[in-house]
Amino acid sequence: MTAALARPASSGPGHSPAHGHGHGHSGAPIAPDDVMAYLNGWPIPRTLLDERLAALRSGDAACVLPKPGSREARQLARWVAQVIITEQLCHDELSRRTDVVPEAAARPLDVSAAIAVGSITAAALAASEPVRRVAALVSADVTIPREQLEYAADVLGVPAPADPDVPVDRWHAELLDSARLEAFARWLNRAMHERVQLVHGLEHPGDSNQPDNLHRH
């Protein structure tokens, strides 16, 4: 557990931590003003979000940020909150791991294409070493089926790799990194669902049930 997490909140006798999911929902609980989410039932301090937003508003991008108090500013807060929760979740995952890390897991991911798995995940990968470490760990065993490699090689007009697990060409490495990023995104969604509970006002920005999301179906 990271130092940023306080003691677990209690709603009275028999309380057990509830689980939420990374995309939030309209039934998210109303929490104290100093809590931005719960991880394994432990509150993540709202100060982490306030400090991150303050840094953004004092930085070079301040002129393009939405006006405080607007719908867009509330959506920005939700987006930044999700990035921070992703970081905290990966700190939590690293604290759980006591196994010897396989050598293959040490190969870093090329995160330049991470936007394909979502802007929140891409931002967390770009900014956080623990997030990149977890992404490499949970995707270390990902491989590309030989049939898929042969098809891709045929489309490109190049020879298929002799060993599907050892990329020797850039296109093969990019294909493998894409598959590993997708595996990390799936792991992240599961871990969010199992360990994270969002709070009212900081639901996932894409949650169609929260009032500031205008992209409803």
Backbone bond lengths (Angstrom), bond angles and torsions (degrees), N, CA, C in turn:
res aa  C-N    CA-C-N  psi(-1)  N-CA   C-N-CA  omega(-1)  CA-C   N-CA-C  phi
1 M - - - 1.459 - - 1.523 109.48 -
2 T 1.303 118.48 138.56 1.447 120.92 -176.83 1.510 110.79 -81.38
3 A 1.340 115.07 161.81 1.455 120.43 -178.74 1.513 111.79 -66.38
4 A 1.332 117.59 -18.61 1.461 120.92 -177.27 1.519 112.57 -73.13
5 L 1.336 117.99 -15.38 1.453 120.67 -174.62 1.518 110.46 -93.07
6 A 1.334 114.80 133.42 1.454 120.79 179.40 1.521 109.70 -90.90
7 R 1.350 116.93 -173.68 1.453 120.39 178.65 1.517 110.25 -67.49
8 P 1.345 117.61 153.13 1.461 119.25 -177.63 1.501 112.26 -66.29
9 A 1.346 114.86 143.62 1.453 119.94 178.16 1.515 109.43 -76.09
10 S 1.331 116.38 152.46 1.456 120.65 179.78 1.514 109.15 -130.46
11 S 1.310 115.91 137.19 1.454 119.71 179.00 1.525 110.06 -105.89
12 G 1.350 115.49 16.31 1.450 118.39 177.51 1.502 111.04 121.69
13 P 1.336 117.43 -177.01 1.454 120.66 -178.11 1.515 111.84 -57.36
14 G 1.332 114.18 140.15 1.461 119.01 176.70 1.502 114.07 80.27
15 H 1.348 117.33 5.55 1.468 119.96 -179.00 1.521 109.96 -67.13
16 S 1.307 116.58 136.11 1.461 121.57 170.60 1.508 108.05 -131.33
17 P 1.353 117.79 143.36 1.462 120.49 -176.96 1.512 111.25 -58.38
18 A 1.317 116.15 131.12 1.466 120.85 176.89 1.511 108.61 -89.11
19 H 1.308 115.88 158.94 1.458 120.52 179.65 1.517 109.98 -111.28
20 G 1.341 114.48 142.21 1.453 120.13 174.21 1.505 108.42 -117.28
21 H 1.321 116.28 -160.95 1.457 119.00 176.14 1.502 108.97 -142.03
22 G 1.323 115.48 163.84 1.449 121.32 -171.69 1.501 114.46 -60.17
23 H 1.320 118.73 -23.81 1.454 120.12 -177.36 1.515 113.02 -94.46
24 G 1.316 117.63 -1.14 1.451 119.78 175.79 1.514 113.11 69.40
25 H 1.319 116.30 174.45 1.461 121.02 177.50 1.511 109.05 -161.78
26 S 1.326 117.08 161.58 1.452 121.79 -175.50 1.511 112.05 -67.84
27 G 1.342 117.51 -16.78 1.448 120.76 179.21 1.518 113.04 -88.37
28 A 1.329 118.20 13.42 1.458 121.24 -179.63 1.523 109.32 -59.59
29 P 1.344 117.84 139.09 1.456 120.30 -174.85 1.518 112.51 -71.84
30 I 1.331 115.40 150.60 1.453 120.58 171.09 1.528 106.36 -76.42
31 A 1.313 116.62 128.22 1.459 121.49 -174.92 1.529 109.78 -121.07
32 P 1.333 117.96 166.38 1.467 120.19 173.94 1.517 110.92 -55.00
33 D 1.313 116.33 152.82 1.457 120.69 -177.00 1.521 113.12 -62.54
34 D 1.326 117.44 -18.60 1.464 119.79 -177.66 1.516 112.93 -95.00
35 V 1.357 117.55 12.39 1.463 121.69 -179.60 1.524 109.31 -118.45
36 M 1.346 117.48 132.50 1.455 120.43 178.31 1.525 112.84 -104.58
37 A 1.342 117.01 -17.56 1.466 122.17 177.66 1.519 106.82 -178.65
38 Y 1.341 115.28 173.68 1.463 120.51 174.58 1.520 108.60 -121.98
39 L 1.322 115.55 134.70 1.461 122.46 177.45 1.518 107.73 -119.88
40 N 1.330 115.99 114.99 1.463 121.20 -174.16 1.530 111.20 56.51
41 G 1.334 116.25 30.87 1.449 121.03 -179.94 1.522 114.43 85.59
42 W 1.318 116.95 -6.83 1.461 121.15 179.44 1.529 109.58 -94.31
43 P 1.336 118.30 135.08 1.470 119.96 -178.73 1.522 112.72 -71.89
44 I 1.325 115.08 135.30 1.460 121.34 170.12 1.531 106.78 -91.79
45 P 1.322 118.77 122.24 1.469 120.96 -173.72 1.527 113.19 -61.63
46 R 1.312 116.07 137.40 1.468 122.43 177.01 1.532 110.73 -63.55
47 T 1.332 116.95 -23.91 1.469 119.35 -178.98 1.530 111.71 -59.48
48 L 1.340 117.40 -30.12 1.464 119.35 178.00 1.529 110.93 -61.05
49 L 1.335 115.79 -40.20 1.457 120.63 178.77 1.521 110.73 -71.71
50 D 1.330 117.05 -44.73 1.467 120.64 -179.11 1.519 111.08 -59.85
51 E 1.331 115.94 -41.22 1.466 119.64 -179.48 1.522 111.23 -68.17
52 R 1.334 117.22 -39.25 1.466 120.60 -179.91 1.530 110.11 -66.44
53 L 1.324 116.89 -42.82 1.465 120.07 179.27 1.522 110.84 -66.02
54 A 1.335 117.00 -40.02 1.465 120.46 178.85 1.524 110.42 -62.77
55 A 1.340 116.68 -39.36 1.464 120.11 178.34 1.525 111.05 -64.36
56 L 1.335 116.69 -39.23 1.459 120.36 177.65 1.519 110.93 -63.15
57 R 1.320 115.85 -42.33 1.473 119.81 -176.40 1.529 112.74 -75.92
58 S 1.307 117.48 -12.63 1.461 120.20 176.24 1.524 111.76 -103.51
59 G 1.341 115.76 2.38 1.456 120.19 -178.09 1.511 113.46 -97.56
60 D 1.320 115.44 -170.10 1.466 121.70 -175.70 1.527 112.48 -66.28
61 A 1.333 117.13 -25.28 1.465 119.92 -176.27 1.526 112.96 -88.75
62 A 1.326 116.79 4.28 1.466 119.96 -174.85 1.524 112.95 -55.74
63 C 1.326 116.90 -35.00 1.467 120.32 -174.49 1.524 112.88 -69.57
64 V 1.328 117.73 -18.37 1.469 119.69 -178.40 1.529 112.05 -105.86
65 L 1.320 117.28 2.12 1.456 120.04 -179.96 1.523 110.57 -79.91
66 P 1.331 117.95 151.32 1.471 120.59 -179.09 1.524 112.45 -66.80
67 K 1.308 115.44 155.06 1.461 121.73 -179.51 1.522 110.23 -63.98
68 P 1.346 118.01 132.30 1.466 120.16 179.22 1.528 111.88 -54.49
69 G 1.319 116.63 138.23 1.455 121.50 179.68 1.515 114.01 91.52
70 S 1.332 117.57 -10.30 1.462 120.94 -179.03 1.522 110.67 -83.28
71 R 1.339 115.44 166.33 1.461 119.71 175.98 1.518 110.89 -58.76
72 E 1.324 116.33 -41.39 1.456 120.62 -179.29 1.527 111.28 -64.38
73 A 1.349 116.95 -36.55 1.465 119.93 178.49 1.528 111.16 -67.63
74 R 1.322 116.78 -37.29 1.467 119.66 176.88 1.527 110.40 -66.60
75 Q 1.324 116.53 -37.38 1.469 119.83 176.39 1.530 111.10 -66.40
76 L 1.326 116.59 -37.92 1.463 120.18 176.29 1.527 110.02 -61.58
77 A 1.330 116.80 -42.96 1.466 120.28 178.95 1.527 110.65 -61.32
78 R 1.330 116.78 -40.67 1.466 119.90 177.73 1.531 111.04 -63.71
79 W 1.328 115.77 -41.68 1.471 120.51 -179.30 1.523 110.24 -64.19
80 V 1.324 117.30 -48.20 1.465 121.16 179.54 1.524 110.42 -63.14
81 A 1.342 117.15 -38.47 1.463 120.67 177.68 1.517 110.64 -59.34
82 Q 1.330 117.90 -41.42 1.461 121.18 179.66 1.531 111.62 -65.16
83 V 1.323 116.77 -36.23 1.460 119.93 176.94 1.527 109.72 -63.93
84 I 1.333 116.45 -45.12 1.464 120.69 -179.35 1.525 110.73 -65.21
85 I 1.329 116.86 -41.73 1.468 120.24 178.69 1.526 110.20 -61.83
86 T 1.331 117.11 -40.00 1.464 120.89 176.83 1.525 110.37 -60.07
87 E 1.317 116.65 -43.79 1.461 120.88 178.26 1.526 111.03 -61.97
88 Q 1.332 116.97 -46.10 1.462 121.01 -179.11 1.527 111.18 -64.82
89 L 1.329 116.30 -38.32 1.454 120.88 178.74 1.526 110.73 -62.74
90 C 1.316 116.80 -39.05 1.461 120.25 179.73 1.528 111.34 -72.93
91 H 1.325 118.30 -34.39 1.465 120.09 171.08 1.530 109.53 -58.83
92 D 1.317 116.03 -43.61 1.460 121.50 179.59 1.526 110.72 -61.80
93 E 1.327 116.83 -43.02 1.459 120.68 -179.59 1.522 111.20 -63.19
94 L 1.325 117.22 -42.61 1.456 120.20 179.84 1.527 110.93 -64.41
95 S 1.345 116.97 -35.27 1.461 119.99 179.55 1.521 111.89 -68.53
96 R 1.341 117.32 -21.66 1.463 122.01 -179.70 1.522 112.28 -84.31
97 R 1.308 117.82 -22.33 1.457 121.63 -170.98 1.527 110.76 -85.69
98 T 1.318 115.49 120.35 1.458 121.05 176.66 1.524 111.29 -120.03
99 D 1.341 116.68 -1.78 1.452 119.94 -178.55 1.526 110.65 -76.87
100 V 1.317 114.67 159.36 1.456 120.00 176.35 1.521 108.58 -70.84
101 V 1.320 116.20 129.61 1.455 120.53 -177.72 1.518 109.62 -75.94
102 P 1.339 118.70 123.44 1.466 120.46 177.83 1.527 110.97 -60.77
103 E 1.315 115.96 147.85 1.460 119.58 -178.88 1.519 111.42 -58.41
104 A 1.349 116.89 -34.65 1.462 120.15 -178.70 1.517 111.60 -62.91
105 A 1.349 116.45 -28.53 1.459 119.57 -177.92 1.517 111.53 -71.27
106 A 1.347 116.32 -16.23 1.456 118.97 -178.27 1.525 111.81 -75.56
107 R 1.332 116.97 -16.00 1.466 118.61 179.87 1.516 109.24 -68.22
108 P 1.322 118.14 114.95 1.457 120.35 -176.50 1.519 111.94 -68.22
109 L 1.313 114.29 151.30 1.458 120.23 175.47 1.514 110.03 -81.55
110 D 1.307 115.92 144.18 1.458 120.63 168.73 1.522 106.03 -83.28
111 V 1.334 116.04 106.12 1.467 119.94 -173.18 1.524 112.68 -89.69
112 S 1.342 117.55 8.21 1.462 119.98 -177.47 1.520 112.20 -63.10
113 A 1.342 116.73 -25.14 1.462 120.46 179.92 1.523 112.26 -100.40
114 A 1.340 117.25 13.86 1.466 120.68 -174.01 1.523 113.08 -66.49
115 I 1.335 117.49 -20.35 1.461 119.28 179.06 1.516 111.44 -58.90
116 A 1.335 116.91 -21.95 1.464 120.81 179.80 1.523 111.56 -65.47
117 V 1.335 117.90 -22.50 1.456 120.48 178.96 1.525 111.51 -102.97
118 G 1.335 116.98 13.08 1.459 120.90 173.80 1.518 112.32 117.36
119 S 1.323 115.99 144.36 1.466 120.63 -175.92 1.528 112.07 -67.33
120 I 1.338 117.70 -32.74 1.466 120.40 179.86 1.520 110.03 -66.43
121 T 1.326 116.47 -49.68 1.459 120.48 178.78 1.520 110.84 -62.15
122 A 1.320 117.29 -40.99 1.465 120.75 179.67 1.525 111.03 -62.72
123 A 1.330 117.07 -42.05 1.467 120.46 -179.84 1.521 110.97 -65.53
124 A 1.337 116.79 -41.77 1.463 120.32 179.41 1.526 110.92 -65.29
125 L 1.329 117.36 -41.18 1.463 121.13 178.29 1.528 111.25 -63.60
126 A 1.320 116.38 -40.88 1.457 120.59 -176.94 1.525 112.18 -69.04
127 A 1.335 117.02 -32.00 1.459 120.59 -171.16 1.520 114.74 -100.26
128 S 1.334 118.50 -17.94 1.457 120.06 -168.92 1.522 113.09 -125.23
129 E 1.333 116.29 121.16 1.452 121.61 175.53 1.528 111.98 -62.68
130 P 1.357 120.04 -43.68 1.472 119.30 176.99 1.525 112.85 -59.36
131 V 1.311 118.31 -36.89 1.468 120.74 178.38 1.518 109.76 -64.98
132 R 1.319 117.13 -43.64 1.469 120.02 178.84 1.532 111.00 -64.99
133 R 1.320 117.38 -37.69 1.468 120.41 178.63 1.524 110.84 -64.43
134 V 1.325 116.52 -44.93 1.465 119.25 179.69 1.521 110.17 -65.60
135 A 1.321 117.05 -41.49 1.461 120.09 178.61 1.528 110.75 -57.86
136 A 1.332 116.94 -42.33 1.466 120.59 179.12 1.528 111.14 -66.94
137 L 1.336 115.90 -38.99 1.466 119.93 -177.84 1.519 112.52 -67.58
138 V 1.335 116.25 -49.58 1.468 118.77 -173.44 1.522 112.38 -75.81
139 S 1.330 116.83 -11.53 1.474 119.59 179.60 1.517 112.47 -112.66
140 A 1.332 116.71 11.05 1.469 120.12 -173.94 1.523 112.88 -62.39
141 D 1.318 117.63 -29.79 1.464 120.52 -175.45 1.533 113.39 -93.91
142 V 1.319 117.04 4.79 1.466 120.07 -178.88 1.529 110.06 -69.37
143 T 1.313 115.59 133.87 1.465 121.41 175.65 1.523 109.37 -131.22
144 I 1.303 116.36 164.12 1.457 122.43 176.93 1.521 107.92 -102.57
145 P 1.329 119.03 124.03 1.471 120.18 177.94 1.534 111.04 -55.64
146 R 1.335 115.00 140.60 1.465 119.30 -177.45 1.529 111.63 -56.13
147 E 1.342 117.03 -38.19 1.461 120.10 -179.64 1.532 110.94 -60.53
148 Q 1.339 116.25 -40.38 1.460 119.92 179.44 1.520 111.19 -67.57
149 L 1.335 116.35 -39.27 1.454 120.03 178.41 1.529 111.32 -65.28
150 E 1.314 115.42 -43.20 1.469 119.01 179.70 1.518 111.58 -63.63
151 Y 1.339 115.87 -37.83 1.467 119.32 178.30 1.529 109.95 -65.64
152 A 1.360 116.32 -45.66 1.459 119.74 -179.60 1.524 110.96 -62.86
153 A 1.322 116.88 -41.44 1.465 120.35 179.00 1.521 110.90 -63.83
154 D 1.322 116.30 -39.11 1.466 120.58 179.42 1.523 110.64 -64.62
155 V 1.348 116.63 -41.52 1.469 120.74 178.51 1.526 110.32 -62.83
156 L 1.331 116.39 -39.63 1.462 120.78 -178.22 1.525 112.64 -81.30
157 G 1.331 115.89 -14.01 1.455 119.55 -178.97 1.513 113.44 73.27
158 V 1.335 115.76 35.22 1.463 120.72 -179.86 1.523 108.77 -126.44
159 P 1.349 118.12 162.32 1.465 119.96 178.33 1.528 111.03 -66.76
160 A 1.314 116.72 144.56 1.463 121.04 176.20 1.525 109.33 -71.48
161 P 1.327 118.56 144.75 1.470 120.78 179.71 1.528 111.32 -61.88
162 A 1.311 115.87 142.46 1.461 120.21 178.08 1.524 111.05 -68.10
163 D 1.348 115.90 -38.51 1.468 121.58 178.43 1.524 107.82 -116.41
164 P 1.328 118.47 111.50 1.469 120.36 -176.43 1.520 113.77 -65.39
165 D 1.343 117.13 -17.23 1.459 120.41 -177.26 1.523 113.38 -94.84
166 V 1.328 117.09 -5.22 1.464 120.46 -178.51 1.528 108.98 -121.99
167 P 1.325 117.23 98.26 1.467 119.54 -178.55 1.524 111.88 -68.95
168 V 1.310 115.85 128.40 1.462 120.53 178.22 1.527 111.08 -115.78
169 D 1.331 115.98 -14.16 1.456 121.05 177.19 1.523 109.45 -117.42
170 R 1.329 115.31 155.44 1.465 120.24 -177.17 1.530 111.33 -60.46
171 W 1.330 116.46 -41.75 1.469 118.95 -177.27 1.527 111.13 -63.92
172 H 1.325 116.69 -35.39 1.462 120.71 178.72 1.532 110.08 -68.40
173 A 1.339 117.04 -43.58 1.465 120.93 177.93 1.524 111.16 -61.91
174 E 1.344 116.24 -40.94 1.468 119.93 179.68 1.523 110.92 -65.84
175 L 1.327 116.16 -38.83 1.463 120.06 178.77 1.526 110.65 -65.33
176 L 1.328 116.11 -40.97 1.460 120.51 179.65 1.524 110.87 -68.25
177 D 1.335 117.38 -42.96 1.465 119.98 178.68 1.521 111.07 -63.20
178 S 1.318 117.67 -37.74 1.457 120.88 177.53 1.528 110.65 -61.74
179 A 1.332 116.16 -43.66 1.468 120.11 178.87 1.524 111.09 -65.92
180 R 1.336 116.61 -37.35 1.469 120.02 178.98 1.522 111.15 -68.80
181 L 1.322 117.14 -38.17 1.463 120.35 177.31 1.530 110.91 -63.97
182 E 1.321 116.50 -40.62 1.459 120.13 177.72 1.532 110.64 -64.95
183 A 1.335 117.17 -37.39 1.462 120.52 177.47 1.523 110.56 -65.50
184 F 1.323 116.93 -40.46 1.464 120.47 176.93 1.522 110.93 -63.57
185 A 1.333 116.81 -42.03 1.467 120.52 179.29 1.526 110.76 -61.27
186 R 1.341 117.13 -40.07 1.463 120.31 177.34 1.527 111.04 -65.87
187 W 1.331 115.93 -41.95 1.472 119.31 177.32 1.525 110.29 -61.49
188 L 1.328 116.18 -43.23 1.462 121.06 -178.07 1.522 111.01 -62.61
189 N 1.325 117.50 -42.27 1.465 120.48 178.43 1.524 111.04 -61.85
190 R 1.332 116.65 -43.02 1.469 119.77 178.71 1.526 111.52 -64.33
191 A 1.329 116.27 -44.83 1.458 120.42 -178.49 1.527 111.14 -65.59
192 M 1.328 116.76 -37.86 1.465 120.28 176.21 1.526 110.00 -60.86
193 H 1.309 116.38 -45.30 1.459 121.43 -178.70 1.527 110.98 -62.76
194 E 1.320 116.87 -39.39 1.459 121.28 -174.23 1.523 113.56 -82.77
195 R 1.336 117.39 -30.79 1.469 119.30 -169.08 1.521 115.39 -116.09
196 V 1.337 117.74 -17.87 1.465 120.31 -170.23 1.513 111.74 -112.03
197 Q 1.319 115.86 137.31 1.458 122.34 171.62 1.528 107.78 -122.19
198 L 1.309 115.79 119.42 1.456 120.76 178.66 1.523 110.18 -81.07
199 V 1.334 115.70 165.11 1.459 120.25 -179.40 1.523 110.14 -119.67
200 H 1.290 115.47 159.90 1.461 121.98 -179.68 1.527 110.19 -59.04
201 G 1.327 116.19 129.77 1.458 121.90 -179.52 1.512 113.16 97.66
202 L 1.338 116.92 -18.35 1.466 120.89 177.86 1.520 110.69 -126.21
203 E 1.319 115.13 38.12 1.456 120.14 173.93 1.535 108.85 -65.57
204 H 1.331 116.05 166.04 1.463 119.59 175.60 1.532 108.58 -57.54
205 P 1.346 118.11 137.23 1.474 119.55 -178.09 1.519 113.34 -60.34
206 G 1.342 117.43 -24.18 1.458 120.23 179.45 1.507 114.45 -89.41
207 D 1.326 118.06 0.50 1.458 121.79 179.98 1.533 109.26 -66.61
208 S 1.320 116.36 117.50 1.469 120.42 -176.67 1.517 112.65 -68.01
209 N 1.325 118.24 -13.95 1.459 121.16 -178.23 1.529 113.84 -89.00
210 Q 1.325 116.70 -14.68 1.468 117.23 179.72 1.525 109.36 -84.43
211 P 1.340 117.94 145.57 1.470 122.15 -166.55 1.513 116.34 -65.68
212 D 1.324 118.08 -20.99 1.455 120.60 -175.82 1.523 113.34 -90.79
213 N 1.318 117.08 -3.87 1.469 120.50 177.85 1.528 108.40 -90.20
214 L 1.311 115.68 113.32 1.468 119.93 -178.10 1.515 112.88 -92.40
215 H 1.352 116.81 -3.64 1.473 120.06 -179.11 1.517 109.37 -93.34
216 R 1.316 115.46 71.57 1.460 120.15 -178.09 1.510 109.85 -98.70
217 H 1.328 115.98 151.54 1.467 121.82 -179.66 1.519 109.99 -110.13
